């Protein structure tokens, strides 16, 4: 048994099996994604929706999401500069979360028994 939990390109071959094994949930997930990230008529334009999705994918480190959203962004006319800025915005927020969690660590340190 393997303990490797990282995504591999070959993992995409399991998509039909996963969808077939939970068809109602898979359909609901697809509809949810289409009606949120893929929405065309919202107050937030499609390219901005995809830039937000990419930023989230970068912070959650989902390789498949990064690939998918970057591909859609290219089709939507996003520039290299927009992708790069999204990367650094996501990095700053990820770093900010580490900083604020550092405050939690300090609280735990202060409250730890000696």
C-alpha positions in Angstrom: 0.0 0.0 0.0 1.3 3.4 -1.0 1.2 6.5 1.3 1.8 9.0 -1.5 -1.0 11.5 -1.3 0.3 13.9 -4.0 -1.4 14.3 -7.3 0.0 12.6 -10.4 -1.0 13.1 -14.0 -2.1 9.5 -14.1 -4.6 10.1 -11.3 -6.9 11.8 -13.8 -7.6 8.4 -15.3 -9.6 7.7 -12.2 -12.1 10.5 -13.0 -14.7 8.1 -14.6 -14.5 5.6 -11.8 -14.9 8.3 -9.2 -17.9 9.9 -11.0 -19.5 6.5 -11.7 -19.1 5.5 -8.0 -21.0 8.6 -6.8 -23.0 9.9 -9.7 -25.4 12.2 -7.9 -22.6 13.8 -5.9 -20.4 14.1 -9.0 -23.3 15.8 -10.9 -24.0 18.2 -8.0 -20.3 19.1 -7.8 -20.1 19.8 -11.5 -23.2 21.9 -11.5 -21.9 23.8 -8.4 -18.6 24.5 -10.1 -20.3 25.6 -13.3 -22.7 27.9 -11.5 -20.0 29.5 -9.4 -16.6 29.6 -11.0 -17.9 29.1 -14.5 -20.8 31.6 -14.2 -20.9 34.0 -17.1 -23.5 36.5 -16.0 -22.5 37.3 -12.5 -21.3 40.7 -11.1 -17.7 39.3 -11.2 -16.6 38.7 -14.8 -15.4 35.2 -15.8 -11.7 36.1 -16.0 -11.8 37.5 -12.4 -13.7 34.4 -11.2 -10.9 32.3 -12.6 -8.2 34.5 -11.2 -9.8 34.0 -7.7 -10.1 30.3 -8.3 -6.4 30.2 -9.3 -5.4 32.1 -6.2 -7.3 29.6 -4.0 -5.8 26.7 -5.9 -2.3 28.1 -5.3 -3.0 28.3 -1.6 -4.6 24.9 -1.3 -1.8 23.5 -3.6 -4.1 21.5 -5.8 -2.0 20.7 -8.9 -5.0 19.8 -11.0 -6.9 23.0 -10.1 -3.9 25.1 -10.9 -3.6 23.4 -14.3 -7.3 23.7 -15.0 -7.8 27.3 -14.0 -4.6 28.4 -15.7 -5.8 26.8 -18.9 -9.2 28.5 -18.7 -7.5 31.8 -17.9 -5.4 31.6 -21.1 -8.5 31.0 -23.1 -10.1 34.0 -21.4 -7.2 36.2 -22.5 -5.5 36.5 -19.1 -1.9 37.8 -19.4 1.3 36.4 -18.0 1.4 39.4 -15.7 -2.1 38.7 -14.3 -1.1 35.1 -13.6 2.1 36.3 -11.9 0.3 38.9 -9.8 -2.2 36.3 -8.7 0.7 34.0 -7.7 2.2 36.7 -5.5 -1.2 37.8 -4.0 -1.8 34.2 -3.0 1.7 33.9 -1.6 1.2 37.0 0.5 -2.1 35.7 1.9 -0.5 32.3 2.6 2.3 34.1 4.4 -0.2 36.2 6.3 -1.9 33.1 7.5 1.4 31.7 8.7 2.0 35.0 10.6 -1.4 35.0 12.3 -1.1 31.3 13.1 2.2 32.3 14.7 0.2 34.3 17.2 -1.8 31.2 18.0 1.5 29.3 18.5 2.7 32.0 20.9 -0.6 31.7 22.9 -0.1 27.9 23.1 3.5 28.4 24.2 2.4 30.8 27.0 -0.3 28.3 28.1 1.9 25.2 27.9 2.8 23.4 31.1 6.5 23.5 31.9 
